[in-house]
Amino acid sequence: MKKYLIRRLMIGFVVLFFITFLSYMIINFAPGDPATLYVSADATEEQINQVRVSLGLDKPLLIRYFYWLKELLQGNLGNSFATRQPVTNILMERVGPTLILMGASLVVAYLVAIPLGIYSAVKQNTWVDYLITGSSILGVSIRTFSLDYF
């Protein structure tokens, strides 16, 4: 059991490494130069190069990845390109409302699902059971993005 657990943890770390590597590569192969986001529209090439150096964009891609990974492991998620604020601060502002929303939706889901499940079990093999079961399967099967149209 211990050997199996260690093996699974090692596989998990390898998968996590490749996910971070792939994510970083996708971010870095996006069109445009990130340095131009930090300067004004009338900036000179020298100013853009100074920003590239300050952001570390003058270094090779793999070196930048490992530096980014080191910072990520220390909890530094960097700065947002859009707002130039630390990403950690932006996330922390949104954690509270997200937890409230998740908790409220979970409570509502349980208040609806448990009584319907009990009622469906009591009325087993009737049209009510089939309606509740079919609606549940349909609700789980519909992708959330398709509900945006309603």
N, C-alpha and C positions, 0 to 999 in steps of 0.2 A: 504494500500500500504506500509506503513512504517513497519507494522508488518510482512508482506511478505518479505520485503527487509532484515529485521533483521534475520528472519528465514533462508533465503537463505545464508546470510553471515555466520551464525552459522554452517550451513551444510557445507559450503565451508571450514571453519576452521577445522572442524572434518575430512573432506576428506583429506585436506592438512596434518593434523597431521598423519593420517594413511599412507599416501603416504610416508612421511618422515620416519615413523617408519619402514615400509616395506623395503624401500631403505636401511636404516641403517642395518637392519637385513640381507639383502642379501649381503651387503658388508662385514659384520662381519662373515658370515658363509661361505665365500669363503675359499677354501683350502689354507693351508699355514699359517705361522705366520708372521704378519707384522713386528715384531721386527727383524726378520732375514734379512729383506730388508735393515735395517739401520746399520748392522754390517758386518764385513768382513767374509769370508767363514771360516776362522780359529779362529773365536771368541769363547771364553769360555762360559760356561753356565751362569757364573756370569755376564759377559758383556751383554749377551742377556737379563738376568733378569733386569739389570739396565736400558736397553733400554725399556723394557716392562713397568717398573715403570715410566720412564720419559714420555712415550706415554700414560700413564694411562690405559694400558692394564691389570693391576693387579686388577682393580676395576670390580664389577659386570656389566653385559651387560646393564641393564636398567640405572644404574648410568652413564655409559659412554654415552648412548643415550641422556639422558637429558642434560649432559654437552655439547655434540655435538650440540644439538638443541639450547641451549643457545648461543653457539658460532655462530651458523648459523644465528640466529636472530640478532646478532650484526654485521653480515657481514663478519665474519671470516670463510672462507671455508676450512681452514686447509692447509696442505702441500701435494703436489703430492707425491705419493709413487715412481713414476718413476724418477722425476727430483729433488725432495726435495725442490722445490720452492713453494712459496705461490700460491694456486690455483687462488686467486683473481688477482694476477699479470699476470698469464698465460692467464686468460680470458680477461683481459684488453688489452693485446697485440693483441688479435684476434678480438676484437669488431669492430675496424675500418675497416679492410679488409672484415669482414663479412657483415657489413652494406653497403659497396661499392658494394659487389657482389650481395646482395639482391636488392639494388636499381637499379643496371644495369639490372638484370634479370626481375625486375618488369617493367622497362621502355620498354625493348624489348618485353615482353609479351603483354603490352598494345598496343605497336605499331603494333603488329601482330594481336592481338585478336579483337580490336575495328574495324579496317577496314574489317576484315573477317566477323565479326558479322553484320556490316552494309550491306556488299555485300550479305551475306546470307539472310538478311531480304528483300532486294530489289528483289532478285531472289528466292523468297519463293516458295516452292513445286516444285523446278526443281532439276535436278541431281546435280547442283552446291551446292544448299542448303543441299541436303542429304549428299554430300561428306564432306562439311565443318562441318555439325552437327555430322556426324558419326566419323570424325577424332577427333573432340573435345571430344566426349564421350570416344573414344578409348584412347586418350591422358590422360584424367582424370582417366580412369579405370586402366591403366597399373601401376603397383607398380614401384616405383623408383629403387628398388633393381634389378628388372628384366631388366632394361635398362643398368645395368652395364656390361652385356654380349655383348653389341653392340658397 
